[in-house]
Amino acid sequence: MEKENSDWIIGKNALREAIAAEKKIQKVYLSETLEKETLISLRNLCREADIPVLSVPKAKLDSLNRSQHQGVLALISPVELYRTSDLADQLNDRGLVPCLAVLDSVTDVRNFGAIARSAEVFGIHGIIIGTKNSAPVNQESIKSSAGALLRIPLCRENNLTQALRDLKLRGYRIIGAEERGECVPGDMDMNQPLVIVFGSEGEGISRELRSLIDVFVRIPQKGKVASLNVSVSAAILFYEWMKGQRG
C-alpha cells in the first residue's frame, strides 16, 4: 500500500500549488466528506490539468496516509507519464515498427516491476496502464523494475478501451496473452505494429478489452502447472517479439 509521505502531496492548498507548478501527479484522492464547493473546485482544477480524480471514503485516505490530509491526497509520479497518442506519434515519426504492452488490472508491484524490466531489456517501446486497478508507480515499483521504469515510456490512461481503439485505428494489431489462445508466437508476424495485452492473474483480460483483441496467443508448455505468472509470460512474449524483428 502507498504510504510513504515522500510520494504524496497532502492537503488542499498543497494540491493547488502543485498543479500550478505543473508537478507530475498520477492521481488525486478526494474524500467524499469534503464540502461540495471544495469538491467541485478541486475536481475542476484536476480536470483542466488532465489529472485523474477518485472520490473515496475518508477511511481510504486514512489507510493511504496517516497525516492530517484534510480529505485531499495526490500521488506524485516519480517518472514521466505519456499519453498513448503522443507516444504513438513519436514512434511513427522515428520510423519504428513499434510494440507496446498493455497491463490490464495488473496490481502487484513486483509483477509490474518485473514486466517493465523485461520490456526494457527486449526493446518494447512502451507500457500502458490504467488509472484504476493498476499497480502504483512509486519507488517500490521502480526498485522492482531495476530502474527500467525510469527508462521505458509509461502511459497512463483513464480509459484503456479507448486507448486500444485509437491504436487499432493507427494500424496496430492487438494481441491478447491467454493460456488458451488459438496460436503460438512462432505462428505470428511479429514485424508489424503490435500491442500485447496482459490481464490480471485472477481475472485475466477484461471483457471490454477482449472485444478489441485481434488474436489470442498462448505460450506452449509441457508441464502440468495450469499457467505462468504474468511477468514470466510477458518476458517470454517480449523475447519472441524481439526474435521476430527484421534488421
Secondary structure, 3 states (H helix, E strand, C coil): CCCCHHHEEECHHHHHHHHHCCCCEEEEEEECCCCHHHHHHHHHHHHHCCCCEEEECHHHHHHHCCCCCCCEEEEECCCCEECHHHHHHHHHHCCCCCEEEEEECCCCHHHHHHHHHHHHHHCCCEEEEECCCCCCCCHHHHHHCCCHHHCCCEEEECCHHHHHHHHHHCCCEEEEECCCCCECHHHCCCCCCEEEEEEECCCECCHHHHCCCCEEECCCCCCCCCCCCHHHHHHHHHHHHHHCCCC
